[in-house]
Amino acid sequence: MAVDSPANPPAGAPAPLHFPAGAFAEMIAHAYAGYPLEACGLLVGKGQRVHRFVPTTNETASARVYAIPGKEMLRAEMAAEDDGLEIIGVFHSHTHSEPYPSPTDVAQAPDPNWHYVIVSLKREAPETRSYRIAGGEIAEEPVAVA
């Protein structure tokens, strides 16, 4: 009998987004480093697997919104392609709100195939959630760190 786990989700459940422990730790550290402003970065990998986290600049320098500079996006895309990988998603922090996509996050979601990871710094410990956003619809997916 199969056991439900991140590696073996129940039938119909979304597959988890897998992070290596080091990339996950880098993402959380980048969220804290950007505080009190929103921090952002890119997830490089394949499918449901993050291979590395690429910290980026929040060119809006805002506590409410983020924007990744085009040059940083292009650099990350080229480096990913050189390694046979791709950008599979984006991360940003919410400094004072829940880890749930805001209307602005939904409106700015550029790719329905991407993973949208939000780290909330609202409480003592960071809270991480990942979503798929397509056509204005938000679907949460589990996050696994190994």
HELIX and SHEET records of a PDB file:
HELIX    1   1 ALA A   21  GLY A   34  1                                  14    
HELIX    2   2 GLY A   70  ASP A   82  1                                  13    
HELIX    3   3 PRO A  103  ALA A  107  1                                   5    
SHEET    1   A 2 LEU A  17  PHE A  19  0                                        
SHEET    2   A 2 VAL A 143  VAL A 145  1                                        
SHEET    1   B 6 ARG A  49  THR A  56  0                                        
SHEET    2   B 6 CYS A  40  LYS A  46 -1                                        
SHEET    3   B 6 GLU A  86  HIS A  94 -1                                        
SHEET    4   B 6 HIS A 115  SER A 120  1                                        
SHEET    5   B 6 GLU A 127  ALA A 134 -1                                        
SHEET    6   B 6 GLU A 137  GLU A 141 -1                                        
END                                                                             
